[in-house]
Amino acid sequence: MAGRDVEKGYSTTEVVAKLRRLADALETGKPFRIQVAGERIRVPARAEFTIEHERGSDEEEVEFQLKWSPEADDNGEEEDRRLHSLSVSTNGSRAYLAFLGAGFLVLDTSDVAAGARKPDIDLVTPPRNRARWSNPGAHSAVKVPGEDYALVTDEVYGDALDALGPHGCPWGWVRMIDISDAKTPQVAAQYKVRENRRPYCQSGAGSNPANTTFTSTPRTTRR
């Protein structure tokens, strides 16, 4: 991971909201999520909290610091593991799950499609093999007709909902999932517009809390 050293000012209202969420995380022993200058950061529960005081000839400051080493993640235990939506293949034999922070999985619903009285519904994708990315994660998933791909979208709200996970710029974007082997779905491609990129988040427009909704119309072509 590339090095980074940034400092960003916030309004008193924003600081108070962030400190309240931090206090809640420290008291409950849970990770803390924050966005700083366009980058979403997850502070693990193991982070060390310190207070530093510096005094110079022309400046004095108190810093509240959270420090941690970049160790392996905690196996995704802090993922938002709620099923947001599902769609079904045209023949009804497969269901495609948009599981928010837990990502994308495929179900075998062939018994349901066949009208079985007591249908079995089984995971085709083992949880360990799911296609996933950071919270908030997969919002909707639909199979592309006639192709071994699923189109997955995110839904990312403004910074006011940071308590539910990382929200705000760079918002959410579209991903294409390769489901040619539904046991191991893979993110094959991503479609981003200007508002999904960090330089925009660091611009005046990107840091304006009033800018929360964008639309873009991609053009699709068949090879």
TASULHU-V169734 format. One record per backbone hydrogen bond with DSSP energy under -1.0 kcal/mol. CO is the residue of the C=O (numbers start at 0). NH is the residue of the N-H. If there is no record, write none. Layout:
co = [CO | CO]
nh = [NH | NH]
This chain:
co = [10 | 11 | 12 | 13 | 14 | 15 | 16 | 17 | 18 | 19 | 20 | 21 | 22 | 23 | 24 | 24 | 31 | 33 | 35 | 38 | 40 | 42 | 43 | 47 | 49 | 51 | 53 | 58 | 60 | 62 | 64 | 66 | 68 | 73 | 75 | 78 | 79 | 79 | 79 | 84 | 86 | 88 | 92 | 93 | 94 | 95 | 96 | 97 | 97 | 98 | 99 | 99 | 102 | 103 | 104 | 105 | 105 | 106 | 107 | 108 | 109 | 110 | 111 | 121 | 125 | 126 | 130 | 137 | 139 | 141 | 143 | 147 | 148 | 149 | 150 | 151 | 152 | 152 | 156 | 157 | 158 | 160 | 161 | 167 | 173 | 174 | 175 | 175 | 176 | 177 | 180 | 185 | 188 | 190 | 192 | 193 | 196 | 197 | 199 | 202 | 207 | 209]
nh = [14 | 15 | 16 | 17 | 18 | 19 | 20 | 21 | 22 | 23 | 24 | 25 | 26 | 27 | 28 | 29 | 42 | 40 | 38 | 35 | 33 | 31 | 46 | 66 | 64 | 62 | 60 | 55 | 53 | 51 | 49 | 47 | 70 | 76 | 78 | 80 | 81 | 100 | 101 | 97 | 95 | 91 | 108 | 88 | 106 | 86 | 104 | 83 | 84 | 101 | 102 | 137 | 98 | 130 | 96 | 123 | 124 | 94 | 121 | 112 | 113 | 115 | 114 | 107 | 128 | 129 | 103 | 99 | 152 | 150 | 146 | 178 | 143 | 176 | 141 | 174 | 138 | 139 | 167 | 160 | 161 | 163 | 164 | 170 | 190 | 151 | 187 | 188 | 149 | 185 | 183 | 177 | 175 | 173 | 195 | 196 | 200 | 201 | 202 | 206 | 210 | 211]
